[in-house]
Amino acid sequence: MKFDIAVILINYNSSTHSIHCVRSILEKTSSTLNYQIIITDNCSEKEDYDKLKQFCDTSNIPNLELHRNPINSGFGGGNMYGVQFASSHYLAFLNNDTLLKNDCLSLLKNALEKNTSIGIAGAQAYKENGDFMISLDHFASPTREIIGRNFLEFIDPKKHPKRKKKYANPIRADFIPGSFMFVRSSDFADVGGFDTNIFLYYEETDLCIRLSKKGKFAYLIPEAEFIHFHGASTEKSIAIKKELKISLLYVIRKHYGFIGYATVSLFLITKYFFSSILKPKNWSLFYLLLCGAPLSKSLKKKQKTVVL
């Protein structure tokens, strides 16, 4: 049986969020839509996994699956682990720290059916208190990293729409955030899915760049709305800051070559050298950049397999 949509969530020590997210999908999604929900548990602590498993086993929710990954493979890897269990025309990658405000799945599906140039679509995000959240962005590039987003929006507003503006109609952007991504299964497979070399951050940038090279572009569909408890499953730390820079420089080198990579790397080394003088905790980040921020220093390399 092939479903209309496979909704894929990742759980990592945040089962309460996952349970609330699943319930919001059931509450807001049209009963006429044929969909499955696939949860990848990314090697959570046993107590958290057991809580989620009990919910899945006792809730009697049709087409809900929970699969335990024996290793924390990060965002892209966790989603790719879930994709193998999907049998659908569309894939919806949804952060577990989200709640749907309306029938997002139907709205995004309709948008892709009406416009074949849409390769990946996102919904408009809001904070828990109802405040607007940025839901589109510009590609990570040497220009963006050095000159900044605001300058890009000033010199070419058509190509770089304002991120902090609330839109009423669908709008094309470079990419939409990874908290909610809706894509045709065929397009996702055509570009090879997520790059699992990336453990955390910039996966959506990389995916959208590869889709755009195939003539499939990212769009924000503001009619579809959801709440995002931003960062609820990822604690901020110097390790996370390091991971951001490792992923950024990997994506820059992949898509802009060595010169682009070297330019951004030199810029960041200079920036964090002076930053470290005022904030000594940044010295380790500066040293990482000085070493080239290689993938070998990623948190991915520190994950351990567990026996299930």
Solvent accessible surface area in square Angstrom, and as a share of the most:
residue,aa,sasa,rsa
1,M,168,0.75
2,K,115,0.49
3,F,19,0.08
4,D,38,0.20
5,I,0,0.00
6,A,0,0.00
7,V,0,0.00
8,I,0,0.00
9,L,0,0.00
10,I,28,0.14
11,N,0,0.00
12,Y,87,0.33
13,N,65,0.33
14,S,12,0.08
15,S,3,0.02
16,T,64,0.37
17,H,51,0.23
18,S,0,0.00
19,I,16,0.08
20,H,87,0.39
21,C,0,0.00
22,V,0,0.00
23,R,130,0.47
24,S,9,0.06
25,I,0,0.00
26,L,68,0.34
27,E,130,0.58
28,K,71,0.30
29,T,13,0.08
30,S,37,0.24
31,S,117,0.76
32,T,122,0.71
33,L,22,0.11
34,N,49,0.25
35,Y,33,0.12
36,Q,4,0.02
37,I,2,0.01
38,I,0,0.00
39,I,0,0.00
40,T,0,0.00
41,D,0,0.00
42,N,3,0.02
43,C,20,0.12
44,S,4,0.03
45,E,123,0.55
46,K,144,0.61
47,E,148,0.66
48,D,26,0.13
49,Y,31,0.12
50,D,56,0.29
51,K,99,0.42
52,L,0,0.00
53,K,83,0.35
54,Q,124,0.55
55,F,22,0.09
56,C,22,0.13
57,D,90,0.47
58,T,93,0.54
59,S,36,0.23
60,N,136,0.70
61,I,26,0.13
62,P,106,0.67
63,N,66,0.34
64,L,25,0.13
65,E,57,0.25
66,L,33,0.17
67,H,42,0.19
68,R,42,0.15
69,N,6,0.03
70,P,43,0.27
71,I,56,0.28
72,N,19,0.10
73,S,24,0.16
74,G,4,0.03
75,F,35,0.14
76,G,0,0.00
77,G,8,0.08
78,G,0,0.00
79,N,3,0.02
80,M,59,0.26
81,Y,55,0.21
82,G,0,0.00
83,V,33,0.19
84,Q,114,0.51
85,F,66,0.28
86,A,27,0.21
87,S,47,0.31
88,S,5,0.03
89,H,100,0.45
90,Y,22,0.08
91,L,6,0.03
92,A,0,0.00
93,F,2,0.01
94,L,5,0.03
95,N,37,0.19
96,N,6,0.03
97,D,2,0.01
98,T,1,0.01
99,L,47,0.23
100,L,6,0.03
101,K,79,0.34
102,N,43,0.22
103,D,34,0.18
104,C,0,0.00
105,L,1,0.00
106,S,20,0.13
107,L,39,0.20
108,L,0,0.00
109,K,33,0.14
110,N,64,0.33
111,A,16,0.12
112,L,1,0.01
113,E,94,0.42
114,K,176,0.74
115,N,50,0.26
116,T,100,0.58
117,S,41,0.27
118,I,4,0.02
119,G,0,0.00
120,I,1,0.00
121,A,0,0.00
122,G,2,0.02
123,A,5,0.04
124,Q,2,0.01
125,A,5,0.04
126,Y,11,0.04
127,K,97,0.41
128,E,126,0.56
129,N,114,0.58
130,G,45,0.43
131,D,73,0.38
132,F,59,0.25
133,M,25,0.11
134,I,64,0.33
135,S,3,0.02
136,L,2,0.01
137,D,18,0.09
138,H,1,0.00
139,F,39,0.16
140,A,0,0.00
141,S,15,0.10
142,P,26,0.16
143,T,59,0.34
144,R,11,0.04
145,E,37,0.17
146,I,69,0.35
147,I,89,0.45
148,G,24,0.23
149,R,78,0.28
150,N,106,0.54
151,F,88,0.37
152,L,11,0.05
153,E,15,0.07
154,F,161,0.67
155,I,95,0.48
156,D,52,0.27
157,P,80,0.50
158,K,191,0.81
159,K,127,0.54
160,H,19,0.09
161,P,9,0.06
162,K,111,0.47
163,R,28,0.10
164,K,140,0.59
165,K,107,0.45
166,K,124,0.53
167,Y,29,0.11
168,A,92,0.71
169,N,107,0.55
170,P,80,0.50
171,I,38,0.19
172,R,121,0.44
173,A,8,0.06
174,D,23,0.12
175,F,15,0.06
176,I,0,0.00
177,P,38,0.24
178,G,9,0.08
179,S,11,0.07
180,F,3,0.01
181,M,0,0.00
182,F,0,0.00
183,V,0,0.00
184,R,35,0.13
185,S,27,0.17
186,S,77,0.50
187,D,17,0.09
188,F,6,0.02
189,A,76,0.59
190,D,88,0.45
191,V,21,0.12
192,G,50,0.48
193,G,1,0.01
194,F,6,0.03
195,D,22,0.11
196,T,58,0.34
197,N,74,0.38
198,I,1,0.01
199,F,8,0.03
200,L,37,0.18
201,Y,64,0.24
202,Y,38,0.14
203,E,6,0.03
204,E,26,0.11
205,T,1,0.01
206,D,0,0.00
207,L,0,0.00
208,C,3,0.02
209,I,10,0.05
210,R,40,0.15
211,L,1,0.01
212,S,31,0.20
213,K,141,0.60
214,K,114,0.48
215,G,35,0.33
216,K,47,0.20
217,F,47,0.20
218,A,3,0.03
219,Y,35,0.13
220,L,2,0.01
221,I,8,0.04
222,P,11,0.07
223,E,111,0.50
224,A,0,0.00
225,E,47,0.21
226,F,3,0.01
227,I,37,0.19
228,H,13,0.06
229,F,50,0.21
230,H,137,0.61
231,G,38,0.37
232,A,47,0.37
233,S,44,0.28
234,T,43,0.25
235,E,150,0.67
236,K,191,0.81
237,S,49,0.32
238,I,59,0.30
239,A,37,0.29
240,I,23,0.12
241,K,85,0.36
242,K,55,0.23
243,E,2,0.01
244,L,56,0.28
245,K,29,0.12
246,I,3,0.02
247,S,2,0.01
248,L,5,0.02
249,L,3,0.01
250,Y,47,0.18
251,V,0,0.00
252,I,0,0.00
253,R,120,0.44
254,K,85,0.36
255,H,34,0.15
256,Y,83,0.32
257,G,33,0.32
258,F,125,0.52
259,I,141,0.71
260,G,7,0.07
261,Y,30,0.11
262,A,36,0.28
263,T,58,0.34
264,V,0,0.00
265,S,10,0.07
266,L,119,0.59
267,F,70,0.29
268,L,6,0.03
269,I,34,0.17
270,T,66,0.38
271,K,102,0.43
272,Y,28,0.11
273,F,82,0.34
274,F,122,0.51
275,S,30,0.19
276,S,0,0.00
277,I,98,0.50
278,L,152,0.75
279,K,116,0.49
280,P,92,0.58
281,K,136,0.57
282,N,8,0.04
283,W,102,0.36
284,S,49,0.32
285,L,0,0.00
286,F,29,0.12
287,Y,139,0.53
288,L,13,0.06
289,L,1,0.00
290,L,100,0.50
291,C,65,0.39
292,G,20,0.19
293,A,5,0.04
294,P,47,0.30
295,L,52,0.26
296,S,73,0.47
297,K,118,0.50
298,S,3,0.02
299,L,37,0.18
300,K,65,0.28
301,K,129,0.55
302,K,144,0.61
303,Q,49,0.22
304,K,168,0.71
305,T,96,0.56
306,V,55,0.32
307,V,150,0.86
308,L,124,0.62
